[in-house]
Each structure stands twice: as structure tokens, then as C-alpha cells.
């Protein structure tokens, strides 16, 4: 593979290497979310775009979670206390 020599080096920089690394998330008066990265780059997300993104997440994640819940509840029997079932009681209910 001749192209491997030309790949850039990857630096592994953990959070403990740079204690000054911070990301700031704030909101302005209009309800926009402002994200400021540690390198000074600023992102502004409007309230409308944020709602659209959350809605998109909901439409993709919630059906999956519902299916997982239904499959899980179908395969796992409910644990019942023996005292809840009167037929399994040790007391006889037949007349003498």
C-alpha cells in the first residue's frame, strides 16, 4: 500500500493533557443556543432548528425504544408474589 506513507499523523489528545479545554453553551434573548468551543469557534443554533433536530431524534429513536420495550416485556415473565394468588394459598377455603 503506497498511500499509507502519505496519511497524516493522528494525535491522541485526552482531556487530562489540556486542563483549559472548555466548551460553553449559552442562550441569547431570542432563545438561540450559542456554543463556543475551546478553540474560539462559535456555533449558533436557532430555536426553530433546535426543535426540528429534537423532533428528528424523537422520530428515529422513540419507535426503536418502543419496539425494544415490547419485545423485552413479551419475553420476560412477570415475577409475582405467591401471596397474590389465592389459589396457591396454604389456607383451605373448603367448608368443613
Buried (B, 14 or more C-beta within 10 A) or exposed (E): EEEEEEEEEEEEEEEEEEEEEEEEEEEEEEEBBEEBEEEEEEEEBEEEEEEEEEEEEEEEEEEEEEEEEEEEEEEEEEEEEEEEEEEEEEEEEEEE
